[in-house]
Amino acid sequence: MLSPRAPLFSVSLAFAIGCVLGLDGWIGFGASLAVWMVAGVLWLLLSRRESASLVAFYFFVACSGLVLTLMPPRSIAPDDLRRLPGEKSDQTTQWRGIIIQEPVGQNLPHASRRTLDRTMFTFRVQAWRPTGGRFFSADIDTPWQPASGDITCTILGNAKELLCGDELEFASALTPIAPPLCPGGLDAPAFDARQGIFYETTISSLNWRLVATGGGDWWENLSFRARDWAYERLQLGLEDDPRMADLLAGILIGYRQEIPPDIEQDFRRTGTMHVVAISGQKVGQVVLVVLVLLQLCGLVRWRWAWIIVPIVLLYCLLTGSPAPAVRATVGLLALLLAWKLGRPLNMLACWSLAFLAMLVWDPTVLFDPGAELSFAIVLGLILLAPPIARFFRRPFQPDPFLPNKLLTKPQRWEKAFWWWFAALLATGIAATITAEPITAIAFHQVTPISILANLIVIPTLGLIITIGTLSITISLLSTTLAALLNNANWLLAKLLILFIGWLAHEPGAAVNVPDLRAFSSPTPTLIVAPLQDSACLLIRTKSEAWLINTGRETPTPSTVWHLLQFYGINRLDGIVLAQVATADNAGAAMIVRDFRPRHLVVPALRTHSPIEKSLPELSTLTGQPLEEWKQGQSFPLGEGVSVDVLHPAVDDTSSHADDRGLILLFRAGDQTLLWAGRAGDAVRQKLTADNPDLRADVLVMGTDSAPDSDWLSSLQVRDWLQIPPHDRRVNAPDIPVPDFCQVWNLNQTGSVEVSFQPGTAACPPEIHLRPWLALPSP
């Protein structure tokens, strides 16, 4: 044990080791139960031998965690969604229940240049009924049947009137939550399963109706109403700058729905995402503000705890009561209780108790990166920050034989300055040491710049929280004074964004770390990844990395961004916009800004796409002129891989945008991969006419204008990787293909790694295709 005052620390670590072994599933429940009983007997038999008894006790504790993790789960209720019959996958099946999460609206761009409104929320199902295929508006007399379970709902269209606690009826099919199609994406099934969510659904704007309001859990409803009220208070005086108002709401109450994605990305790249996340740090800062105010008011200290408790509960309510805020609130209430009872405070003991309680309640949170970061950072601040701070303060300490009362005022100011500076620096270093291994494994990124960033961010964040807390409080008396305080916060937030934006794109600010699975991928490798209505191609060689297409822009880092991060790519040698269209390259700006390509390539032919107008800006971001590829050119892309440009020619008369894109033939020795995009029939026929010896071992092409089997046969295509169609169909159309051609539907197989193995005298060259999710159906 590290400290006799924190005996639970070593106990909690032993229990956590047992939980990890149980979650890995290396032993069955029966065997673990037998080992646990043997460990208990050993502990009792060795009770008179101190050292042996201690070892046996820790072994017993670890086995307890193992048994707890492997205990058979509770049986699924008969009306659970997972037990319902096949009608739940019917589009006309009706559902009734209550919204249990505040609905969030989104405006998404569409290929037609329209904006699609969507409203998303978590829904608790209470009843269901089959309709026999009848429409939602029809008169249906089928009785409702009981059902239980939570689902993730998306309503197409504007539904701003919906609130947490509203009771709805809708008709839609429930589908299992889909896993990520590409490496690096969020494992949504595992994440949602920890919250008891196993299905999702998309609801048409005509297939739902509001039944009643004001239902559901009263605490959740009150939390979201309180947060909406606080959000309105924080917008006073900032109506002309909604971006900054939303950022301040995110900082103070965790209202992150409207934070601009570019700002959120800058915080992520500098390791300062805690700015817009509710954590123990912010709860502690609110308590600190209250303590200062109580000190100024001259209240007796023994009354402070009774005043702080309701304020902490109120702040938790204003944030919407997310899990991190609840954890921090419970921890602070425990500290206040110990303070009130006159018990000595030991942070390591409090951390150990909270960690052990979390494991007993739900051992699976050990694999939750958010909980891992929360507990790891706090542990680092407890164990590492004090000795680091003492080390940095040592050179600036005054003469130890000189009493403090004899120090001059400048000397006292200097001492206080170095004390606070060393504390900030030690805090940043301790948090980085404990957090970076977790972020490297879970998010494939480390942010060494965070130590420098947090020297400015943490004090500024403290000022923003102080002013924001005063603004919300004073708004009850004067909205004018609250607006003045919000404008002061606006200035601080503006300076903070400028500072973070400057740091975020400095070389080495954020370093992408490859996933362990990426090391098993040989080079050269070509990775074809499905995107929304499109696909991209990543070419990895020993020395270079090239990207074909970037996909759409999204509110969070895009699929392509996570793909590059998964493979540990920090800078691209080149980006090729094969199709200058919204569906294929609307997200080019983010990728260009974050991965700084040395070459930016576009087709020689221009289109009427809005992306054309952004090309000069993209060129400015790279610092290099645009390069135009045209028919007849060839380029090396690194050791073992080259590309031939087969289309378009500068005199091509094609009018359709898809026919004006690049068609590229990648060569690795004698093996080839043809990127044909969504070229139409005329372009395909011209392609084979101009290149009679053209052969493609692997074809990457869409099904919007499907090729016939004769054309595939002429190219001797062995594997056809199908780019997702524009209409977002899950399955590609039934297209006849030759028997020797294997069809890979990327919406089902996920991304596919294509590696070329050179031949030897003993065996011919081979092409290996490795899907991310599953092999194609026979």
Rosetta blueprint (number, residue, H / E / L):
1 M L
2 L L
3 S L
4 P L
5 R L
6 A L
7 P L
8 L H
9 F H
10 S H
11 V H
12 S H
13 L H
14 A H
15 F H
16 A H
17 I H
18 G H
19 C H
20 V H
21 L H
22 G H
23 L H
24 D H
25 G L
26 W L
27 I L
28 G L
29 F H
30 G H
31 A H
32 S H
33 L H
34 A H
35 V H
36 W H
37 M H
38 V H
39 A H
40 G H
41 V H
42 L H
43 W H
44 L H
45 L H
46 L L
47 S L
48 R L
49 R L
50 E H
51 S H
52 A H
53 S H
54 L H
55 V H
56 A H
57 F H
58 Y H
59 F H
60 F H
61 V H
62 A H
63 C H
64 S H
65 G H
66 L H
67 V H
68 L H
69 T H
70 L H
71 M L
72 P L
73 P L
74 R L
75 S L
76 I L
77 A L
78 P L
79 D L
80 D E
81 L H
82 R H
83 R H
84 L L
85 P L
86 G H
87 E H
88 K H
89 S H
90 D L
91 Q L
92 T L
93 T L
94 Q E
95 W E
96 R E
97 G E
98 I E
99 I E
100 I L
101 Q L
102 E L
103 P L
104 V E
105 G E
106 Q E
107 N E
108 L E
109 P E
110 H L
111 A L
112 S L
113 R L
114 R L
115 T E
116 L E
117 D E
118 R E
119 T E
120 M E
121 F E
122 T E
123 F E
124 R E
125 V E
126 Q E
127 A E
128 W E
129 R E
130 P L
131 T L
132 G L
133 G L
134 R L
135 F L
136 F L
137 S L
138 A L
139 D L
140 I L
141 D L
142 T L
143 P L
144 W L
145 Q E
146 P E
147 A E
148 S E
149 G E
150 D E
151 I E
152 T E
153 C E
154 T E
155 I E
156 L E
157 G L
158 N L
159 A L
160 K L
161 E L
162 L L
163 L L
164 C L
165 G L
166 D L
167 E E
168 L E
169 E E
170 F E
171 A E
172 S L
173 A L
174 L L
175 T E
176 P E
177 I L
178 A L
179 P L
180 P L
181 L L
182 C L
183 P L
184 G L
185 G L
186 L L
187 D L
188 A H
189 P H
190 A H
191 F H
192 D H
193 A H
194 R L
195 Q L
196 G L
197 I E
198 F E
199 Y E
200 E E
201 T E
202 T E
203 I E
204 S L
205 S L
206 L L
207 N L
208 W E
209 R E
210 L E
211 V E
212 A E
213 T L
214 G L
215 G L
216 G L
217 D L
218 W H
219 W H
220 E H
221 N H
222 L H
223 S H
224 F H
225 R H
226 A H
227 R H
228 D H
229 W H
230 A H
231 Y H
232 E H
233 R H
234 L H
235 Q L
236 L L
237 G L
238 L L
239 E L
240 D L
241 D L
242 P H
243 R H
244 M H
245 A H
246 D H
247 L H
248 L H
249 A H
250 G H
251 I H
252 L H
253 I H
254 G L
255 Y L
256 R L
257 Q L
258 E L
259 I L
260 P L
261 P H
262 D H
263 I H
264 E H
265 Q H
266 D H
267 F H
268 R H
269 R H
270 T L
271 G L
272 T L
273 M H
274 H H
275 V H
276 V H
277 A L
278 I L
279 S L
280 G H
281 Q H
282 K H
283 V H
284 G H
285 Q H
286 V H
287 V H
288 L H
289 V H
290 V H
291 L H
292 V H
293 L H
294 L H
295 Q H
296 L H
297 C H
298 G L
299 L L
300 V L
301 R H
302 W H
303 R H
304 W H
305 A H
306 W H
307 I H
308 I H
309 V H
310 P H
311 I H
312 V H
313 L H
314 L H
315 Y H
316 C H
317 L H
318 L H
319 T L
320 G L
321 S L
322 P L
323 A H
324 P H
325 A H
326 V H
327 R H
328 A H
329 T H
330 V H
331 G H
332 L H
333 L H
334 A H
335 L H
336 L H
337 L H
338 A H
339 W H
340 K H
341 L L
342 G L
343 R L
344 P L
345 L L
346 N L
347 M H
348 L H
349 A H
350 C H
351 W H
352 S H
353 L H
354 A H
355 F H
356 L H
357 A H
358 M H
359 L H
360 V H
361 W H
362 D L
363 P H
364 T H
365 V H
366 L H
367 F H
368 D L
369 P H
370 G H
371 A H
372 E H
373 L H
374 S H
375 F H
376 A H
377 I H
378 V H
379 L H
380 G H
381 L H
382 I H
383 L H
384 L L
385 A H
386 P H
387 P H
388 I H
389 A H
390 R H
391 F H
392 F H
393 R H
394 R H
395 P H
396 F H
397 Q L
398 P L
399 D L
400 P L
401 F L
402 L L
403 P L
404 N H
405 K H
406 L H
407 L L
408 T L
409 K H
410 P H
411 Q H
412 R H
413 W H
414 E H
415 K H
416 A H
417 F H
418 W H
419 W H
420 W H
421 F H
422 A H
423 A H
424 L H
425 L H
426 A H
427 T H
428 G H
429 I H
430 A H
431 A H
432 T H
433 I H
434 T H
435 A H
436 E H
437 P H
438 I H
439 T H
440 A H
441 I H
442 A H
443 F L
444 H L
445 Q E
446 V E
447 T L
448 P L
449 I L
450 S H
451 I H
452 L H
453 A H
454 N H
455 L H
456 I H
457 V H
458 I H
459 P H
460 T H
461 L H
462 G H
463 L H
464 I H
465 I H
466 T H
467 I H
468 G H
469 T H
470 L H
471 S H
472 I H
473 T H
474 I H
475 S L
476 L L
477 L L
478 S L
479 T H
480 T H
481 L H
482 A H
483 A H
484 L H
485 L H
486 N H
487 N H
488 A H
489 N H
490 W H
491 L H
492 L H
493 A H
494 K H
495 L H
496 L H
497 I H
498 L H
499 F H
500 I H
501 G H
502 W H
503 L H
504 A H
505 H L
506 E L
507 P L
508 G L
509 A L
510 A L
511 V E
512 N E
513 V L
514 P L
515 D L
516 L H
517 R H
518 A H
519 F H
520 S H
521 S L
522 P L
523 T L
524 P L
525 T E
526 L E
527 I E
528 V E
529 A E
530 P E
531 L E
532 Q L
533 D L
534 S E
535 A E
536 C E
537 L E
538 L E
539 I E
540 R E
541 T L
542 K L
543 S L
544 E L
545 A E
546 W E
547 L E
548 I E
549 N L
550 T L
551 G L
552 R L
553 E L
554 T L
555 P L
556 T L
557 P L
558 S L
559 T H
560 V H
561 W H
562 H H
563 L H
564 L H
565 Q H
566 F H
567 Y L
568 G L
569 I L
570 N L
571 R L
572 L L
573 D L
574 G E
575 I E
576 V E
577 L L
578 A L
579 Q L
580 V L
581 A L
582 T H
583 A H
584 D H
585 N H
586 A L
587 G L
588 A H
589 A H
590 M H
591 I H
592 V H
593 R H
594 D H
595 F H
596 R L
597 P L
598 R L
599 H E
600 L E
601 V E
602 V E
603 P E
604 A L
605 L L
606 R L
607 T L
608 H L
609 S L
610 P L
611 I H
612 E H
613 K H
614 S H
615 L H
616 P H
617 E H
618 L H
619 S H
620 T H
621 L H
622 T H
623 G L
624 Q L
625 P L
626 L L
627 E E
628 E E
629 W E
630 K L
631 Q L
632 G L
633 Q L
634 S E
635 F E
636 P E
637 L L
638 G L
639 E L
640 G L
641 V L
642 S E
643 V E
644 D E
645 V E
646 L E
647 H E
648 P L
649 A L
650 V L
651 D L
652 D L
653 T L
654 S L
655 S L
656 H L
657 A H
658 D H
659 D H
660 R H
661 G L
662 L L
663 I E
664 L E
665 L E
666 F E
667 R E
668 A E
669 G L
670 D L
671 Q E
672 T E
673 L E
674 L E
675 W E
676 A E
677 G E
678 R L
679 A L
680 G L
681 D H
682 A H
683 V H
684 R H
685 Q H
686 K H
687 L H
688 T H
689 A H
690 D H
691 N L
692 P L
693 D L
694 L L
695 R L
696 A L
697 D L
698 V E
699 L E
700 V E
701 M E
702 G E
703 T L
704 D L
705 S L
706 A L
707 P L
708 D L
709 S H
710 D H
711 W H
712 L H
713 S H
714 S H
715 L H
716 Q L
717 V L
718 R L
719 D E
720 W E
721 L E
722 Q E
723 I E
724 P L
725 P L
726 H L
727 D L
728 R L
729 R L
730 V L
731 N L
732 A L
733 P L
734 D L
735 I L
736 P L
737 V L
738 P L
739 D L
740 F L
741 C L
742 Q E
743 V E
744 W E
745 N E
746 L H
747 N H
748 Q H
749 T H
750 G L
751 S L
752 V E
753 E E
754 V E
755 S E
756 F E
757 Q E
758 P L
759 G L
760 T L
761 A L
762 A L
763 C L
764 P L
765 P L
766 E E
767 I E
768 H E
769 L E
770 R E
771 P E
772 W L
773 L L
774 A L
775 L L
776 P L
777 S L
778 P L
